[in-house]
Amino acid sequence: MAPLADDDEPFLPLAPPSVTELTEEAAEEQAALKEAAAEAAERGDLEEAVEKASAAIALGRGAWITGVGNISS
């Protein structure tokens, strides 16, 4: 197995720890991003899937966290 390459890119954003509950609007946005991530993964576009999933996670704790083990749930 090849060693990991040095990467100058920053880490992906994390959910803000202060957000314990999403607003209805944020929850809807998170659900849409989660669905877009699943669709991208099914198409094989893993870069887009990670981008959408990361955006969903960055919104805060919510429905995304419950489905973390299964991107298509």
N, C-alpha and C positions, 0 to 999 in steps of 0.2 A: 504494500500500500504506500502510495506517495505521501510525503509529508504535506501538511497544510501550507499553502502559500501565504507569505506575508500579505496583509491586506490593510490598506490605508483608509478604507471606507469606514465611516462611523458605524457604531452598533445601531440596530433598528430601534425605533422608539418603544418604550414600555408604557403600560397603562399607568396613569398617575395614581399613586397610592392614596391620594385624598379622595378620589372618586369611588364611592362605595355603591352608588346607585345611579343609573343613567336616566336622563330625562327621556320622555317619550320620543322626542325628535332624535336624540342621540342613539337610542335603542333601535329606532327604525333605520338610521344610517348604518349602524353596526350590523344589523341583519342583512342589509343590502350588500355591504362589503363582504360579509361572510359568504353570502350566496355567490357573489362574483368570484371570490377566491376558489370556491368549490368548482364552479364552472370552468375557470381557467385551469385548475388542476386536472379536471376531466379531459380537457382539450390537450393536455400535455404542456401547457404554458406555465411552467413552474415559477418563472421569474415574476409573471403577473400575479400568480396565486400568492406568492410570498408578499408581494407589494400590497395586495388587497387585504390579506390576513393581518399584516403588520399594521395597516391603517385601522382595521377593526379593533385590534388589541390596544392601539394607542388611544382610542376613545375612552377607555376605562373599563372597569369591571362590568360585566353584563352577560348576555346570552352567549357571547363568544367563548367565555371561559368554560362554560358547561360542556361545550363540544370540542374542546381543545384536542382530545385524542382522536377525533374523527372529523377531518376537515369538511366532509360532505354532509354532516348532520345538521 
